[in-house]
Amino acid sequence: MIFDILKLIVTILKLIYCIVIAIFTYLYDFDSTLMRKVLENFNIYGSIENLDKYYEFKKEHSNGVALFTHTSYIDGIVLATELQEAPSFVCLKQPLISIMYDIAKKWKCLIIEPNQNNSKVITETILERNKNEPLLLIAPTGNNLNQKNEFELNEFKTGPFISLSPILPILISYNPHIYVEDNATQIKSFIDIVNIEKLNYKVKVLDPIYPVKDDTIQSYKNKVYNIMN
């Protein structure tokens, strides 16, 4: 009982530390080193492979979009750490995003409404991007983080593929594999991660994927899914 209480106190102190880092990040410039310290504070360690492909893609394309595998609520911190810049995510408007709204807007995130068709605003954002501007990062599985099978991605949504723009796939894998149970709250999911003795991750940037002449939205989506899967 006493051990559980002490463990809870330590977790709360670590969460307070994260909040302080978040405030500092908002008031001052983004610092990926601070993001890494947040992760290491919870015994989460990892690295990235092929980071150069991310910056090459961002420089060469004006309408490209990055798709990343999404199975946990720490994916955003992991990508912010390893991409070494403030990431511009497509974020679903929910309690956590509402709390961090100012930071999300500062990072030029696209905040979308739940239970609505947001394809139009996502497509416009992809097509209106200029070279070297923040690259929009989208989880193609949407808000479904319940990927129980480590080696089989959940079904992709159609939204990111409507513009038939070049796509940069980014894979995030965890050891042990983590995912969010159906109906689990963000706080509970985060606490579950914190209670893992040590969590390792690997981010891997794949080669860009381009649509071919005869590609439809569906065929392009299937091709990207198969490659990322």
C-alpha positions in Angstrom: 0.0 0.0 0.0 2.7 2.4 1.0 4.7 1.5 -2.1 1.7 2.2 -4.3 1.3 5.6 -2.7 5.0 6.5 -3.2 4.8 5.3 -6.8 1.7 7.6 -7.3 3.6 10.6 -5.8 6.6 10.0 -8.0 4.3 9.8 -11.1 2.6 13.1 -10.1 6.0 14.8 -9.7 7.0 13.6 -13.1 3.8 14.9 -14.6 4.4 18.3 -13.0 7.9 18.2 -14.5 6.3 17.6 -18.0 3.9 20.5 -17.5 6.8 22.8 -16.6 8.6 21.7 -19.8 5.5 22.3 -21.8 5.1 25.8 -20.5 8.8 26.6 -21.1 8.4 25.2 -24.7 5.5 27.6 -25.3 7.1 30.7 -23.8 10.4 30.1 -25.5 11.6 28.3 -28.7 11.1 24.7 -29.3 13.9 22.5 -28.0 14.1 18.8 -28.9 16.6 18.3 -26.1 14.0 19.2 -23.6 11.6 16.8 -25.3 14.1 14.0 -24.9 14.5 14.8 -21.3 10.8 14.5 -20.8 10.8 11.0 -22.3 13.9 9.9 -20.4 12.2 11.2 -17.2 9.8 8.3 -17.7 12.5 5.8 -18.8 11.5 6.1 -22.5 14.5 5.9 -24.9 14.8 5.7 -28.6 16.3 6.9 -31.9 15.4 7.7 -35.5 16.6 6.2 -38.8 16.8 8.1 -42.1 16.1 11.6 -40.6 17.7 13.1 -43.7 14.8 11.8 -45.8 12.4 13.9 -43.8 14.2 17.2 -44.5 14.8 16.3 -48.1 11.1 15.6 -48.6 10.2 18.9 -46.9 12.5 20.8 -49.1 11.6 19.2 -52.4 7.8 19.1 -52.1 5.2 21.9 -51.7 2.2 19.7 -51.3 3.5 16.6 -49.6 2.2 15.1 -46.3 3.8 12.8 -43.7 1.9 9.9 -42.4 2.9 8.2 -39.1 1.8 5.0 -37.3 -0.1 6.0 -34.2 -0.6 3.7 -31.3 0.0 5.8 -28.2 -0.5 9.3 -26.8 3.3 9.8 -26.5 3.8 9.5 -30.3 3.7 13.3 -30.6 6.5 13.8 -28.1 8.5 11.0 -29.7 8.2 12.7 -33.2 8.9 16.1 -31.8 12.1 14.7 -30.2 13.4 12.8 -33.2 12.4 15.2 -36.0 14.2 17.9 -34.0 11.6 20.6 -34.8 8.1 21.6 -33.7 5.8 19.2 -35.5 2.6 20.3 -37.2 0.0 17.6 -36.4 -3.5 17.1 -37.4 -5.1 17.0 -34.0 -8.6 16.0 -33.0 -10.2 18.6 -30.7 -10.4 16.9 -27.3 -9.6 17.7 -23.6 -5.8 17.3 -23.9 -5.6 19.5 -27.0 -7.9 22.1 -25.4 -5.5 22.4 -22.5 -2.5 22.7 -24.9 -4.4 24.8 -27.5 -1.9 27.7 -27.5 1.1 25.4 -28.0 -0.7 23.5 -30.8 -1.5 26.7 -32.6 2.1 28.0 -32.2 3.3 24.7 -33.8 0.8 25.4 -36.7 -1.1 22.2 -35.9 -4.4 21.7 -37.7 -7.1 21.2 -35.1 -10.2 19.4 -36.4 -13.6 18.8 -35.0 -14.6 15.3 -33.9 -17.4 13.4 -35.7 -17.3 15.7 -38.7 -16.0 15.3 -42.3 -12.7 17.2 -42.2 -11.4 16.0 -45.5 -11.8 19.4 -47.2 -9.8 21.4 -44.6 -7.1 18.7 -44.5 -6.8 18.6 -48.3 -6.6 22.4 -48.5 -3.9 22.5 -45.9 -1.8 19.9 -47.8 -2.1 21.7 -51.1 -1.4 25.2 -49.8 1.8 24.3 -48.1 5.0 26.0 -49.4 8.4 24.3 -49.6 10.3 24.2 -46.3 7.2 25.2 -44.3 6.1 22.8 -41.6 5.2 19.4 -43.0 1.7 18.3 -41.9 1.9 15.1 -39.9 -1.2 12.9 -40.1 -2.1 9.6 -38.4 -3.9 7.8 -41.2 -5.7 5.5 -38.8 -7.3 8.6 -37.2 -8.2 8.4 -33.5 -8.1 4.6 -33.5 -5.0 3.7 -31.4 -6.2 0.2 -30.5 -3.7 -1.7 -32.5 -3.3 -4.9 -30.6 -1.3 -6.7 -33.3 2.2 -5.2 -33.4 2.6 -6.3 -37.0 -0.8 -5.3 -38.5 -1.8 -1.6 -38.8 -5.4 -0.5 -38.3 -7.4 0.5 -41.4 -6.5 3.9 -42.9 -8.9 6.7 -43.3 -9.4 8.3 -46.7 -8.8 12.0 -45.8 -5.0 12.1 -46.2 -5.2 10.6 -49.7 -7.8 12.8 -51.4 -5.3 15.3 -52.8 -3.1 12.4 -54.3 -0.1 14.2 -53.0 3.4 12.7 -52.3 3.5 10.9 -49.0 6.4 10.4 -46.6 5.8 7.3 -44.4 7.1 7.4 -40.8 7.0 4.3 -38.7 7.0 4.3 -34.9 7.5 1.0 -33.1 7.8 0.3 -29.3 9.4 -2.4 -27.3 7.3 -3.6 -25.6 4.5 -2.9 -28.0 2.0 -0.4 -26.7 -1.5 0.6 -27.8 -4.6 2.3 -26.3 -7.5 0.1 -25.2 -11.0 1.0 -26.4 -12.6 3.6 -24.1 -9.4 4.1 -22.2 -8.9 7.7 -21.1 -5.7 9.6 -22.1 -4.7 9.9 -18.4 -5.0 6.2 -17.8 -3.2 5.3 -21.0 -0.3 7.7 -20.1 -0.1 6.2 -16.5 0.1 2.7 -18.0 3.1 3.8 -20.1 4.7 5.5 -17.1 4.4 2.2 -15.2 6.4 0.3 -17.8 9.9 -0.3 -16.3 11.6 0.7 -19.5 10.2 1.6 -22.9 12.2 1.6 -26.1 11.1 3.1 -29.4 12.4 3.3 -32.9 11.3 5.9 -35.5 12.0 5.0 -39.2 11.5 7.4 -42.1 10.7 5.4 -45.3 11.2 6.5 -48.9 8.5 8.9 -50.3 5.5 7.3 -52.1 4.0 8.9 -55.2 0.7 8.2 -57.0 0.9 6.9 -60.5 -1.3 8.1 -63.4 -4.1 5.6 -62.9 -4.2 5.8 -59.1 -7.6 6.5 -57.5 -7.9 7.7 -53.9 -8.7 4.1 -52.9 -5.8 2.4 -54.8 -3.3 5.0 -53.5 -4.5 4.5 -50.0 -4.1 0.7 -50.3 -0.6 1.1 -51.8 0.5 3.3 -49.0 -1.1 1.0 -46.4 0.7 -2.1 -47.8 4.1 -0.4 -47.8 3.7 1.0 -44.2 2.2 -2.3 -43.0 
